[in-house]
Amino acid sequence: MPKPVIVVHGGAGTWHPERQGPGVEGVKDAALKGFNILVGGGGALDAVEAAVVCLEDNEVFNAGKGS
């Protein structure tokens, strides 16, 4: 069985130094949410949805208006 992998991208462009740490942590959190679904036997669509919701709920990202 293949090992699960998930890649999360937090956006392009220049980050203000104050937002870099929270941005990296936000991407890690989103990736971990999706990854945990995959290792728990969940499907790819559910994993991606969980990761995107996590990013959308994070005000650091442009989409941070809530899912």
PQR file with spaces between the fields and no chain letter, atoms N, CA, C, O and H, PARSE charges and radii, in Angstrom:
ATOM       1  N    MET     1       0.849   -1.182    0.000 -0.4000 1.5000
ATOM       2  CA   MET     1       0.000    0.000    0.000 -0.0000 2.0000
ATOM       3  C    MET     1       0.897    1.248    0.000  0.5500 1.7000
ATOM       4  O    MET     1       1.860    1.319    0.763 -0.5500 1.4000
ATOM       5  N    PRO     2       0.581    2.223   -0.849 -0.5600 1.5000
ATOM       6  CA   PRO     2       1.395    3.448   -0.876  0.2800 2.0000
ATOM       7  C    PRO     2       1.240    4.260    0.405  0.5500 1.7000
ATOM       8  O    PRO     2       0.198    4.236    1.059 -0.5500 1.4000
ATOM       9  N    LYS     3       2.298    4.972    0.740 -0.4000 1.5000
ATOM      10  CA   LYS     3       2.250    5.846    1.910 -0.0000 2.0000
ATOM      11  C    LYS     3       1.527    7.135    1.539  0.5500 1.7000
ATOM      12  O    LYS     3       1.772    7.688    0.467 -0.5500 1.4000
ATOM      13  H    LYS     3       3.145    4.992    0.209  0.4000 1.0000
ATOM      14  N    PRO     4       0.639    7.625    2.409 -0.5600 1.5000
ATOM      15  CA   PRO     4      -0.088    8.853    2.094  0.2800 2.0000
ATOM      16  C    PRO     4       0.825   10.076    2.113  0.5500 1.7000
ATOM      17  O    PRO     4       1.758   10.170    2.910 -0.5500 1.4000
ATOM      18  N    VAL     5       0.528   11.003    1.218 -0.4000 1.5000
ATOM      19  CA   VAL     5       1.251   12.266    1.120 -0.0000 2.0000
ATOM      20  C    VAL     5       0.234   13.366    0.876  0.5500 1.7000
ATOM      21  O    VAL     5      -0.730   13.174    0.134 -0.5500 1.4000
ATOM      22  H    VAL     5      -0.230   10.927    0.570  0.4000 1.0000
ATOM      23  N    ILE     6       0.444   14.509    1.492 -0.4000 1.5000
ATOM      24  CA   ILE     6      -0.396   15.669    1.214 -0.0000 2.0000
ATOM      25  C    ILE     6       0.518   16.883    1.126  0.5500 1.7000
ATOM      26  O    ILE     6       1.455   17.032    1.910 -0.5500 1.4000
ATOM      27  H    ILE     6       1.227   14.666    2.094  0.4000 1.0000
ATOM      28  N    VAL     7       0.229   17.739    0.167 -0.4000 1.5000
ATOM      29  CA   VAL     7       1.002   18.962   -0.032 -0.0000 2.0000
ATOM      30  C    VAL     7       0.046   20.138    0.093  0.5500 1.7000
ATOM      31  O    VAL     7      -0.998   20.168   -0.559 -0.5500 1.4000
ATOM      32  H    VAL     7      -0.533   17.618   -0.470  0.4000 1.0000
ATOM      33  N    VAL     8       0.399   21.099    0.925 -0.4000 1.5000
ATOM      34  CA   VAL     8      -0.438   22.285    1.138 -0.0000 2.0000
ATOM      35  C    VAL     8       0.375   23.517    0.768  0.5500 1.7000
ATOM      36  O    VAL     8       1.526   23.664    1.179 -0.5500 1.4000
ATOM      37  H    VAL     8       1.247   21.075    1.455  0.4000 1.0000
ATOM      38  N    HIS     9      -0.234   24.391   -0.005 -0.4000 1.5000
ATOM      39  CA   HIS     9       0.421   25.631   -0.441 -0.0000 2.0000
ATOM      40  C    HIS     9      -0.333   26.800    0.178  0.5500 1.7000
ATOM      41  O    HIS     9      -1.549   26.914    0.022 -0.5500 1.4000
ATOM      42  H    HIS     9      -1.169   24.272   -0.338  0.4000 1.0000
ATOM      43  N    GLY    10       0.381   27.656    0.872 -0.4000 1.5000
ATOM      44  CA   GLY    10      -0.247   28.771    1.580 -0.0000 2.0000
ATOM      45  C    GLY    10      -0.353   30.059    0.792  0.5500 1.7000
ATOM      46  O    GLY    10      -0.745   31.086    1.346 -0.5500 1.4000
ATOM      47  H    GLY    10       1.368   27.563    0.999  0.4000 1.0000
ATOM      48  N    GLY    11      -0.016   30.032   -0.476 -0.4000 1.5000
ATOM      49  CA   GLY    11      -0.123   31.231   -1.295 -0.0000 2.0000
ATOM      50  C    GLY    11       1.224   31.676   -1.824  0.5500 1.7000
ATOM      51  O    GLY    11       2.273   31.197   -1.393 -0.5500 1.4000
ATOM      52  H    GLY    11       0.302   29.198   -0.926  0.4000 1.0000
ATOM      53  N    ALA    12       1.173   32.600   -2.763 -0.4000 1.5000
ATOM      54  CA   ALA    12       2.391   33.101   -3.398 -0.0000 2.0000
ATOM      55  C    ALA    12       2.602   34.555   -3.018  0.5500 1.7000
ATOM      56  O    ALA    12       1.698   35.220   -2.513 -0.5500 1.4000
ATOM      57  H    ALA    12       0.321   32.989   -3.113  0.4000 1.0000
ATOM      58  N    GLY    13       3.784   35.025   -3.265 -0.4000 1.5000
ATOM      59  CA   GLY    13       4.067   36.430   -2.998 -0.0000 2.0000
ATOM      60  C    GLY    13       4.978   36.602   -1.804  0.5500 1.7000
ATOM      61  O    GLY    13       5.524   35.639   -1.265 -0.5500 1.4000
ATOM      62  H    GLY    13       4.518   34.485   -3.676  0.4000 1.0000
ATOM      63  N    THR    14       5.126   37.842   -1.409 -0.4000 1.5000
ATOM      64  CA   THR    14       6.004   38.199   -0.304 -0.0000 2.0000
ATOM      65  C    THR    14       5.225   38.212    1.000  0.5500 1.7000
ATOM      66  O    THR    14       4.116   38.742    1.065 -0.5500 1.4000
ATOM      67  H    THR    14       4.682   38.624   -1.847  0.4000 1.0000
ATOM      68  N    TRP    15       5.805   37.632    2.030 -0.4000 1.5000
ATOM      69  CA   TRP    15       5.180   37.603    3.350 -0.0000 2.0000
ATOM      70  C    TRP    15       5.873   38.621    4.243  0.5500 1.7000
ATOM      71  O    TRP    15       7.101   38.704    4.274 -0.5500 1.4000
ATOM      72  H    TRP    15       6.706   37.201    1.977  0.4000 1.0000
ATOM      73  N    HIS    16       5.091   39.379    4.952 -0.4000 1.5000
ATOM      74  CA   HIS    16       5.645   40.282    5.964 -0.0000 2.0000
ATOM      75  C    HIS    16       6.286   39.405    7.036  0.5500 1.7000
ATOM      76  O    HIS    16       5.725   38.372    7.402 -0.5500 1.4000
ATOM      77  H    HIS    16       4.093   39.312    4.927  0.4000 1.0000
ATOM      78  N    PRO    17       7.453   39.801    7.544 -0.5600 1.5000
ATOM      79  CA   PRO    17       8.143   38.970    8.543  0.2800 2.0000
ATOM      80  C    PRO    17       7.271   38.570    9.737  0.5500 1.7000
ATOM      81  O    PRO    17       7.435   37.473   10.272 -0.5500 1.4000
ATOM      82  N    GLU    18       6.364   39.423   10.156 -0.4000 1.5000
ATOM      83  CA   GLU    18       5.495   39.094   11.295 -0.0000 2.0000
ATOM      84  C    GLU    18       4.522   37.970   10.974  0.5500 1.7000
ATOM      85  O    GLU    18       4.025   37.303   11.881 -0.5500 1.4000
ATOM      86  H    GLU    18       6.231   40.314    9.722  0.4000 1.0000
ATOM      87  N    ARG    19       4.248   37.753    9.697 -0.4000 1.5000
ATOM      88  CA   ARG    19       3.267   36.744    9.304 -0.0000 2.0000
ATOM      89  C    ARG    19       3.909   35.434    8.854  0.5500 1.7000
ATOM      90  O    ARG    19       3.214   34.439    8.651 -0.5500 1.4000
ATOM      91  H    ARG    19       4.652   38.295    8.960  0.4000 1.0000
ATOM      92  N    GLN    20       5.230   35.432    8.699 -0.4000 1.5000
ATOM      93  CA   GLN    20       5.895   34.221    8.214 -0.0000 2.0000
ATOM      94  C    GLN    20       5.729   33.044    9.169  0.5500 1.7000
ATOM      95  O    GLN    20       5.358   31.951    8.743 -0.5500 1.4000
ATOM      96  H    GLN    20       5.794   36.240    8.864  0.4000 1.0000
ATOM      97  N    GLY    21       5.997   33.253   10.441 -0.4000 1.5000
ATOM      98  CA   GLY    21       5.860   32.170   11.422 -0.0000 2.0000
ATOM      99  C    GLY    21       4.443   31.632   11.490  0.5500 1.7000
ATOM     100  O    GLY    21       4.240   30.424   11.370 -0.5500 1.4000
ATOM     101  H    GLY    21       6.299   34.142   10.787  0.4000 1.0000
ATOM     102  N    PRO    22       3.441   32.517   11.684 -0.5600 1.5000
ATOM     103  CA   PRO    22       2.063   32.039   11.700  0.2800 2.0000
ATOM     104  C    PRO    22       1.641   31.392   10.379  0.5500 1.7000
ATOM     105  O    PRO    22       0.835   30.463   10.365 -0.5500 1.4000
ATOM     106  N    GLY    23       2.192   31.891    9.276 -0.4000 1.5000
ATOM     107  CA   GLY    23       1.861   31.298    7.981 -0.0000 2.0000
ATOM     108  C    GLY    23       2.384   29.882    7.851  0.5500 1.7000
ATOM     109  O    GLY    23       1.671   28.990    7.392 -0.5500 1.4000
ATOM     110  H    GLY    23       2.847   32.646    9.288  0.4000 1.0000
ATOM     111  N    VAL    24       3.619   29.677    8.250 -0.4000 1.5000
ATOM     112  CA   VAL    24       4.205   28.335    8.200 -0.0000 2.0000
ATOM     113  C    VAL    24       3.442   27.399    9.133  0.5500 1.7000
ATOM     114  O    VAL    24       3.152   26.259    8.772 -0.5500 1.4000
ATOM     115  H    VAL    24       4.198   30.402    8.622  0.4000 1.0000
ATOM     116  N    GLU    25       3.122   27.873   10.315 -0.4000 1.5000
ATOM     117  CA   GLU    25       2.359   27.040   11.260 -0.0000 2.0000
ATOM     118  C    GLU    25       0.977   26.711   10.702  0.5500 1.7000
ATOM     119  O    GLU    25       0.487   25.595   10.877 -0.5500 1.4000
ATOM     120  H    GLU    25       3.357   28.799   10.608  0.4000 1.0000
ATOM     121  N    GLY    26       0.351   27.666   10.036 -0.4000 1.5000
ATOM     122  CA   GLY    26      -0.960   27.421    9.433 -0.0000 2.0000
ATOM     123  C    GLY    26      -0.905   26.361    8.349  0.5500 1.7000
ATOM     124  O    GLY    26      -1.788   25.508    8.263 -0.5500 1.4000
ATOM     125  H    GLY    26       0.748   28.573    9.894  0.4000 1.0000
ATOM     126  N    VAL    27       0.130   26.412    7.522 -0.4000 1.5000
ATOM     127  CA   VAL    27       0.297   25.401    6.477 -0.0000 2.0000
ATOM     128  C    VAL    27       0.553   24.035    7.109  0.5500 1.7000
ATOM     129  O    VAL    27      -0.004   23.032    6.663 -0.5500 1.4000
ATOM     130  H    VAL    27       0.848   27.105    7.593  0.4000 1.0000
ATOM     131  N    LYS    28       1.385   23.990    8.139 -0.4000 1.5000
ATOM     132  CA   LYS    28       1.642   22.723    8.838 -0.0000 2.0000
ATOM     133  C    LYS    28       0.359   22.163    9.439  0.5500 1.7000
ATOM     134  O    LYS    28       0.088   20.968    9.322 -0.5500 1.4000
ATOM     135  H    LYS    28       1.837   24.805    8.502  0.4000 1.0000
ATOM     136  N    ASP    29      -0.430   23.017   10.080 -0.4000 1.5000
ATOM     137  CA   ASP    29      -1.690   22.565   10.682 -0.0000 2.0000
ATOM     138  C    ASP    29      -2.621   21.984    9.624  0.5500 1.7000
ATOM     139  O    ASP    29      -3.221   20.929    9.824 -0.5500 1.4000
ATOM     140  H    ASP    29      -0.210   23.988   10.176  0.4000 1.0000
ATOM     141  N    ALA    30      -2.736   22.687    8.493 -0.4000 1.5000
ATOM     142  CA   ALA    30      -3.616   22.219    7.425 -0.0000 2.0000
ATOM     143  C    ALA    30      -3.133   20.882    6.865  0.5500 1.7000
ATOM     144  O    ALA    30      -3.929   19.971    6.641 -0.5500 1.4000
ATOM     145  H    ALA    30      -2.248   23.545    8.331  0.4000 1.0000
ATOM     146  N    ALA    31      -1.834   20.774    6.643 -0.4000 1.5000
ATOM     147  CA   ALA    31      -1.285   19.523    6.117 -0.0000 2.0000
ATOM     148  C    ALA    31      -1.499   18.371    7.094  0.5500 1.7000
ATOM     149  O    ALA    31      -1.825   17.256    6.687 -0.5500 1.4000
ATOM     150  H    ALA    31      -1.187   21.514    6.825  0.4000 1.0000
ATOM     151  N    LEU    32      -1.317   18.642    8.366 -0.4000 1.5000
ATOM     152  CA   LEU    32      -1.496   17.596    9.372 -0.0000 2.0000
ATOM     153  C    LEU    32      -2.949   17.140    9.447  0.5500 1.7000
ATOM     154  O    LEU    32      -3.215   15.948    9.594 -0.5500 1.4000
ATOM     155  H    LEU    32      -1.052   19.547    8.697  0.4000 1.0000
ATOM     156  N    LYS    33      -3.883   18.067    9.349 -0.4000 1.5000
ATOM     157  CA   LYS    33      -5.301   17.678    9.363 -0.0000 2.0000
ATOM     158  C    LYS    33      -5.608   16.738    8.201  0.5500 1.7000
ATOM     159  O    LYS    33      -6.244   15.700    8.379 -0.5500 1.4000
ATOM     160  H    LYS    33      -3.667   19.036    9.230  0.4000 1.0000
ATOM     161  N    GLY    34      -5.151   17.112    7.021 -0.4000 1.5000
ATOM     162  CA   GLY    34      -5.381   16.254    5.860 -0.0000 2.0000
ATOM     163  C    GLY    34      -4.658   14.924    5.966  0.5500 1.7000
ATOM     164  O    GLY    34      -5.225   13.877    5.654 -0.5500 1.4000
ATOM     165  H    GLY    34      -4.634   17.956    6.876  0.4000 1.0000
ATOM     166  N    PHE    35      -3.419   14.962    6.401 -0.4000 1.5000
ATOM     167  CA   PHE    35      -2.617   13.746    6.531 -0.0000 2.0000
ATOM     168  C    PHE    35      -3.251   12.771    7.517  0.5500 1.7000
ATOM     169  O    PHE    35      -3.300   11.568    7.264 -0.5500 1.4000
ATOM     170  H    PHE    35      -2.958   15.813    6.654  0.4000 1.0000
ATOM     171  N    ASN    36      -3.731   13.288    8.631 -0.4000 1.5000
ATOM     172  CA   ASN    36      -4.355   12.419    9.632 -0.0000 2.0000
ATOM     173  C    ASN    36      -5.580   11.714    9.079  0.5500 1.7000
ATOM     174  O    ASN    36      -5.861   10.576    9.453 -0.5500 1.4000
ATOM     175  H    ASN    36      -3.691   14.265    8.837  0.4000 1.0000
ATOM     176  N    ILE    37      -6.304   12.366    8.205 -0.4000 1.5000
ATOM     177  CA   ILE    37      -7.446   11.707    7.572 -0.0000 2.0000
ATOM     178  C    ILE    37      -6.960   10.568    6.678  0.5500 1.7000
ATOM     179  O    ILE    37      -7.533    9.479    6.684 -0.5500 1.4000
ATOM     180  H    ILE    37      -6.076   13.291    7.901  0.4000 1.0000
ATOM     181  N    LEU    38      -5.905   10.825    5.914 -0.4000 1.5000
ATOM     182  CA   LEU    38      -5.377    9.786    5.023 -0.0000 2.0000
ATOM     183  C    LEU    38      -4.851    8.584    5.795  0.5500 1.7000
ATOM     184  O    LEU    38      -5.163    7.447    5.443 -0.5500 1.4000
ATOM     185  H    LEU    38      -5.439   11.710    5.908  0.4000 1.0000
ATOM     186  N    VAL    39      -4.059    8.812    6.840 -0.4000 1.5000
ATOM     187  CA   VAL    39      -3.505    7.674    7.589 -0.0000 2.0000
ATOM     188  C    VAL    39      -4.583    6.951    8.386  0.5500 1.7000
ATOM     189  O    VAL    39      -4.407    5.796    8.773 -0.5500 1.4000
ATOM     190  H    VAL    39      -3.805    9.736    7.126  0.4000 1.0000
ATOM     191  N    GLY    40      -5.691    7.629    8.629 -0.4000 1.5000
ATOM     192  CA   GLY    40      -6.807    6.990    9.312 -0.0000 2.0000
ATOM     193  C    GLY    40      -7.722    6.221    8.373  0.5500 1.7000
ATOM     194  O    GLY    40      -8.751    5.692    8.796 -0.5500 1.4000
ATOM     195  H    GLY    40      -5.834    8.568    8.315  0.4000 1.0000
ATOM     196  N    GLY    41      -7.346    6.157    7.091 -0.4000 1.5000
ATOM     197  CA   GLY    41      -8.134    5.392    6.133 -0.0000 2.0000
ATOM     198  C    GLY    41      -9.132    6.217    5.351  0.5500 1.7000
ATOM     199  O    GLY    41      -9.875    5.675    4.533 -0.5500 1.4000
ATOM     200  H    GLY    41      -6.511    6.587    6.748  0.4000 1.0000
ATOM     201  N    GLY    42      -9.163    7.524    5.587 -0.4000 1.5000
ATOM     202  CA   GLY    42     -10.084    8.393    4.864 -0.0000 2.0000
ATOM     203  C    GLY    42      -9.646    8.612    3.431  0.5500 1.7000
ATOM     204  O    GLY    42      -8.524    8.287    3.040 -0.5500 1.4000
ATOM     205  H    GLY    42      -8.560    7.965    6.252  0.4000 1.0000
ATOM     206  N    GLY    43     -10.561    9.171    2.662 -0.4000 1.5000
ATOM     207  CA   GLY    43     -10.295    9.394    1.253 -0.0000 2.0000
ATOM     208  C    GLY    43      -9.573   10.703    0.976  0.5500 1.7000
ATOM     209  O    GLY    43      -9.505   11.596    1.821 -0.5500 1.4000
ATOM     210  H    GLY    43     -11.472    9.434    2.979  0.4000 1.0000
ATOM     211  N    ALA    44      -9.036   10.786   -0.237 -0.4000 1.5000
ATOM     212  CA   ALA    44      -8.287   11.971   -0.651 -0.0000 2.0000
ATOM     213  C    ALA    44      -9.159   13.221   -0.643  0.5500 1.7000
ATOM     214  O    ALA    44      -8.708   14.283   -0.215 -0.5500 1.4000
ATOM     215  H    ALA    44      -9.091   10.061   -0.923  0.4000 1.0000
ATOM     216  N    LEU    45     -10.378   13.111   -1.101 -0.4000 1.5000
ATOM     217  CA   LEU    45     -11.262   14.279   -1.139 -0.0000 2.0000
ATOM     218  C    LEU    45     -11.525   14.811    0.267  0.5500 1.7000
ATOM     219  O    LEU    45     -11.509   16.023    0.483 -0.5500 1.4000
ATOM     220  H    LEU    45     -10.745   12.248   -1.448  0.4000 1.0000
ATOM     221  N    ASP    46     -11.762   13.933    1.208 -0.4000 1.5000
ATOM     222  CA   ASP    46     -11.976   14.356    2.595 -0.0000 2.0000
ATOM     223  C    ASP    46     -10.724   15.010    3.173  0.5500 1.7000
ATOM     224  O    ASP    46     -10.815   15.982    3.923 -0.5500 1.4000
ATOM     225  H    ASP    46     -11.775   12.948    1.033  0.4000 1.0000
ATOM     226  N    ALA    47      -9.571   14.480    2.824 -0.4000 1.5000
ATOM     227  CA   ALA    47      -8.313   15.040    3.325 -0.0000 2.0000
ATOM     228  C    ALA    47      -8.075   16.439    2.770  0.5500 1.7000
ATOM     229  O    ALA    47      -7.695   17.351    3.505 -0.5500 1.4000
ATOM     230  H    ALA    47      -9.497   13.691    2.215  0.4000 1.0000
ATOM     231  N    VAL    48      -8.297   16.601    1.482 -0.4000 1.5000
ATOM     232  CA   VAL    48      -8.112   17.915    0.861 -0.0000 2.0000
ATOM     233  C    VAL    48      -9.120   18.913    1.410  0.5500 1.7000
ATOM     234  O    VAL    48      -8.776   20.062    1.685 -0.5500 1.4000
ATOM     235  H    VAL    48      -8.605   15.860    0.885  0.4000 1.0000
ATOM     236  N    GLU    49     -10.349   18.481    1.568 -0.4000 1.5000
ATOM     237  CA   GLU    49     -11.372   19.376    2.114 -0.0000 2.0000
ATOM     238  C    GLU    49     -10.987   19.853    3.515  0.5500 1.7000
ATOM     239  O    GLU    49     -11.125   21.038    3.821 -0.5500 1.4000
ATOM     240  H    GLU    49     -10.629   17.547    1.345  0.4000 1.0000
ATOM     241  N    ALA    50     -10.515   18.964    4.352 -0.4000 1.5000
ATOM     242  CA   ALA    50     -10.119   19.336    5.712 -0.0000 2.0000
ATOM     243  C    ALA    50      -8.961   20.325    5.696  0.5500 1.7000
ATOM     244  O    ALA    50      -8.940   21.269    6.486 -0.5500 1.4000
ATOM     245  H    ALA    50     -10.403   18.002    4.103  0.4000 1.0000
ATOM     246  N    ALA    51      -8.004   20.116    4.806 -0.4000 1.5000
ATOM     247  CA   ALA    51      -6.864   21.028    4.709 -0.0000 2.0000
ATOM     248  C    ALA    51      -7.306   22.407    4.238  0.5500 1.7000
ATOM     249  O    ALA    51      -6.858   23.417    4.781 -0.5500 1.4000
ATOM     250  H    ALA    51      -8.021   19.349    4.165  0.4000 1.0000
ATOM     251  N    VAL    52      -8.172   22.461    3.243 -0.4000 1.5000
ATOM     252  CA   VAL    52      -8.653   23.748    2.726 -0.0000 2.0000
ATOM     253  C    VAL    52      -9.482   24.475    3.774  0.5500 1.7000
ATOM     254  O    VAL    52      -9.337   25.686    3.942 -0.5500 1.4000
ATOM     255  H    VAL    52      -8.536   21.640    2.802  0.4000 1.0000
ATOM     256  N    VAL    53     -10.335   23.768    4.472 -0.4000 1.5000
ATOM     257  CA   VAL    53     -11.134   24.387    5.538 -0.0000 2.0000
ATOM     258  C    VAL    53     -10.218   24.985    6.595  0.5500 1.7000
ATOM     259  O    VAL    53     -10.464   26.086    7.086 -0.5500 1.4000
ATOM     260  H    VAL    53     -10.453   22.784    4.335  0.4000 1.0000
ATOM     261  N    CYS    54      -9.170   24.265    6.940 -0.4000 1.5000
ATOM     262  CA   CYS    54      -8.215   24.762    7.931 -0.0000 2.0000
ATOM     263  C    CYS    54      -7.576   26.066    7.457  0.5500 1.7000
ATOM     264  O    CYS    54      -7.452   27.008    8.239 -0.5500 1.4000
ATOM     265  H    CYS    54      -8.970   23.371    6.540  0.4000 1.0000
ATOM     266  N    LEU    55      -7.174   26.132    6.196 -0.4000 1.5000
ATOM     267  CA   LEU    55      -6.594   27.364    5.657 -0.0000 2.0000
ATOM     268  C    LEU    55      -7.618   28.492    5.631  0.5500 1.7000
ATOM     269  O    LEU    55      -7.300   29.628    5.980 -0.5500 1.4000
ATOM     270  H    LEU    55      -7.275   25.367    5.561  0.4000 1.0000
ATOM     271  N    GLU    56      -8.841   28.184    5.222 -0.4000 1.5000
ATOM     272  CA   GLU    56      -9.870   29.215    5.127 -0.0000 2.0000
ATOM     273  C    GLU    56     -10.258   29.767    6.487  0.5500 1.7000
ATOM     274  O    GLU    56     -10.683   30.918    6.594 -0.5500 1.4000
ATOM     275  H    GLU    56      -9.100   27.260    4.939  0.4000 1.0000
ATOM     276  N    ASP    57     -10.118   28.972    7.503 -0.4000 1.5000
ATOM     277  CA   ASP    57     -10.448   29.426    8.853 -0.0000 2.0000
ATOM     278  C    ASP    57      -9.303   30.193    9.508  0.5500 1.7000
ATOM     279  O    ASP    57      -9.449   30.694   10.623 -0.5500 1.4000
ATOM     280  H    ASP    57      -9.772   28.038    7.415  0.4000 1.0000
ATOM     281  N    ASN    58      -8.175   30.286    8.828 -0.4000 1.5000
ATOM     282  CA   ASN    58      -6.998   30.954    9.371 -0.0000 2.0000
ATOM     283  C    ASN    58      -6.877   32.344    8.749  0.5500 1.7000
ATOM     284  O    ASN    58      -6.736   32.473    7.532 -0.5500 1.4000
ATOM     285  H    ASN    58      -8.057   29.879    7.922  0.4000 1.0000
ATOM     286  N    GLU    59      -6.931   33.371    9.572 -0.4000 1.5000
ATOM     287  CA   GLU    59      -6.913   34.747    9.071 -0.0000 2.0000
ATOM     288  C    GLU    59      -5.585   35.156    8.444  0.5500 1.7000
ATOM     289  O    GLU    59      -5.510   36.204    7.803 -0.5500 1.4000
ATOM     290  H    GLU    59      -7.046   33.267   10.560  0.4000 1.0000
ATOM     291  N    VAL    60      -4.549   34.363    8.610 -0.4000 1.5000
ATOM     292  CA   VAL    60      -3.256   34.676    7.999 -0.0000 2.0000
ATOM     293  C    VAL    60      -3.343   34.604    6.472  0.5500 1.7000
ATOM     294  O    VAL    60      -2.622   35.314    5.770 -0.5500 1.4000
ATOM     295  H    VAL    60      -4.609   33.511    9.130  0.4000 1.0000
ATOM     296  N    PHE    61      -4.215   33.760    5.972 -0.4000 1.5000
ATOM     297  CA   PHE    61      -4.325   33.546    4.535 -0.0000 2.0000
ATOM     298  C    PHE    61      -5.431   34.416    3.958  0.5500 1.7000
ATOM     299  O    PHE    61      -6.364   34.802    4.662 -0.5500 1.4000
ATOM     300  H    PHE    61      -4.800   33.183    6.542  0.4000 1.0000
ATOM     301  N    ASN    62      -5.317   34.721    2.673 -0.4000 1.5000
ATOM     302  CA   ASN    62      -6.301   35.570    2.012 -0.0000 2.0000
ATOM     303  C    ASN    62      -7.712   35.026    2.143  0.5500 1.7000
ATOM     304  O    ASN    62      -8.677   35.787    2.207 -0.5500 1.4000
ATOM     305  H    ASN    62      -4.559   34.407    2.101  0.4000 1.0000
ATOM     306  N    ALA    63      -7.827   33.721    2.183 -0.4000 1.5000
ATOM     307  CA   ALA    63      -9.138   33.099    2.278 -0.0000 2.0000
ATOM     308  C    ALA    63      -9.663   33.091    3.708  0.5500 1.7000
ATOM     309  O    ALA    63     -10.726   32.526    3.963 -0.5500 1.4000
ATOM     310  H    ALA    63      -7.043   33.102    2.131  0.4000 1.0000
ATOM     311  N    GLY    64      -8.953   33.699    4.636 -0.4000 1.5000
ATOM     312  CA   GLY    64      -9.270   33.597    6.056 -0.0000 2.0000
ATOM     313  C    GLY    64     -10.555   34.245    6.499  0.5500 1.7000
ATOM     314  O    GLY    64     -10.605   34.868    7.559 -0.5500 1.4000
ATOM     315  H    GLY    64      -8.089   34.158    4.428  0.4000 1.0000
ATOM     316  N    LYS    65     -11.589   34.108    5.707 -0.4000 1.5000
ATOM     317  CA   LYS    65     -12.901   34.653    6.074 -0.0000 2.0000
ATOM     318  C    LYS    65     -13.786   33.585    6.680  0.5500 1.7000
ATOM     319  O    LYS    65     -14.912   33.868    7.088 -0.5500 1.4000
ATOM     320  H    LYS    65     -11.548   33.602    4.846  0.4000 1.0000
ATOM     321  N    GLY    66     -13.298   32.382    6.743 -0.4000 1.5000
ATOM     322  CA   GLY    66     -14.074   31.276    7.310 -0.0000 2.0000
ATOM     323  C    GLY    66     -14.638   30.401    6.220  0.5500 1.7000
ATOM     324  O    GLY    66     -15.013   30.873    5.147 -0.5500 1.4000
ATOM     325  H    GLY    66     -12.383   32.152    6.412  0.4000 1.0000
ATOM     326  N    SER    67     -14.692   29.119    6.514 -0.4000 1.5000
ATOM     327  CA   SER    67     -15.207   28.178    5.509 -0.0000 2.0000
ATOM     328  C    SER    67     -16.684   28.144    5.638  0.5500 1.7000
ATOM     329  O    SER    67     -17.352   27.422    4.898 -0.5500 1.4000
ATOM     330  H    SER    67     -14.388   28.736    7.386  0.4000 1.0000
